[in-house]
Amino acid sequence: MPEVTQYTVSHREVLELIVKNLNIHEGKWMLVVNFGFTAANIGSGPEDALPTALVQVQKLVIQQATPDAPSALVVDAAEVNPDPKGTKSVAKRKS
């Protein structure tokens, strides 16, 4: 059997994994991606350099969802990571 060298996950699965990793058990959360943009002249040599836009993924952030957030982008922590003790707690981390 071949060795697995790659896994693919959706943005929703990433959000669920972060909620579980941060031990969040309540609230509706959504994933936010902070992008950086820059421009450069890029080519294999000076004669074929072209203006190019570059996009960087700088941070992944989760934030509590607003009531008007698209449901496809939101996970309910109580559903994806229920508290095994039945108590309510939200991990606090600085960004």
C-alpha positions as CSV (number, residue, x, y, z in Angstrom):
1,M,0.0,0.0,0.0
2,P,1.5,3.4,-0.9
3,E,2.4,5.9,1.8
4,V,0.1,8.9,2.2
5,T,2.1,12.1,1.6
6,Q,-0.7,14.6,1.2
7,Y,-4.1,15.4,2.7
8,T,-6.6,18.0,1.4
9,V,-9.0,19.8,3.6
10,S,-11.7,22.4,3.0
11,H,-11.7,25.8,4.7
12,R,-14.6,24.5,6.8
13,E,-12.5,21.5,8.0
14,V,-9.6,23.9,8.8
15,L,-12.1,25.9,10.9
16,E,-13.3,22.8,12.7
17,L,-9.8,21.7,13.4
18,I,-8.9,25.2,14.8
19,V,-12.0,25.2,17.0
20,K,-11.1,21.8,18.4
21,N,-7.4,22.7,18.8
22,L,-8.3,25.9,20.8
23,N,-10.8,23.9,22.9
24,I,-13.7,26.1,22.0
25,H,-17.1,24.6,22.9
26,E,-19.5,27.4,22.3
27,G,-20.4,30.1,19.8
28,K,-20.5,30.3,16.1
29,W,-17.2,30.9,14.4
30,M,-16.0,31.7,10.9
31,L,-12.6,31.6,9.2
32,V,-10.9,34.8,8.1
33,V,-7.9,34.9,5.8
34,N,-5.6,37.9,5.9
35,F,-4.0,38.5,2.6
36,G,-1.0,40.6,1.6
37,F,-0.6,42.0,-1.9
38,T,2.4,43.3,-3.7
39,A,3.6,43.7,-7.3
40,A,6.9,42.8,-9.0
41,N,8.3,42.5,-12.5
42,I,8.9,38.7,-12.9
43,G,10.1,36.6,-15.8
44,S,12.8,34.1,-16.6
45,G,15.0,36.9,-17.8
46,P,15.0,40.7,-18.3
47,E,13.6,40.5,-21.8
48,D,10.4,38.6,-20.7
49,A,9.7,40.2,-17.3
50,L,6.1,41.2,-16.9
51,P,4.2,43.1,-14.2
52,T,3.0,40.5,-11.8
53,A,0.7,40.6,-8.8
54,L,1.7,38.5,-5.8
55,V,-0.7,37.4,-3.0
56,Q,0.5,36.2,0.3
57,V,-1.6,34.3,2.9
58,Q,-0.4,36.2,6.0
59,K,-2.7,34.8,8.7
60,L,-5.6,32.5,9.4
61,V,-8.0,34.0,11.9
62,I,-11.2,32.7,13.5
63,Q,-13.7,35.2,14.7
64,Q,-17.2,35.0,16.1
65,A,-19.7,35.0,13.2
66,T,-22.1,37.8,12.7
67,P,-25.8,37.0,12.3
68,D,-25.6,37.8,8.6
69,A,-22.5,35.6,7.9
70,P,-23.1,33.0,5.2
71,S,-23.9,29.7,6.9
72,A,-21.5,27.8,4.6
73,L,-18.6,29.7,6.2
74,V,-19.7,29.2,9.9
75,V,-19.3,26.3,12.3
76,D,-21.1,26.0,15.6
77,A,-18.5,25.0,18.2
78,A,-21.1,23.2,20.3
79,E,-21.8,20.9,17.4
80,V,-18.3,20.3,16.1
81,N,-16.6,20.2,19.5
82,P,-19.1,19.5,22.3
83,D,-17.7,19.9,25.8
84,P,-17.2,16.4,27.2
85,K,-17.7,17.8,30.7
86,G,-20.9,19.7,29.9
87,T,-19.4,23.0,31.0
88,K,-19.0,26.0,28.9
89,S,-15.6,27.4,28.2
90,V,-13.8,29.3,25.5
91,A,-10.1,29.3,25.2
92,K,-8.6,32.8,25.2
93,R,-5.6,33.4,22.9
94,K,-4.0,36.6,21.7
95,S,-3.7,37.1,18.0
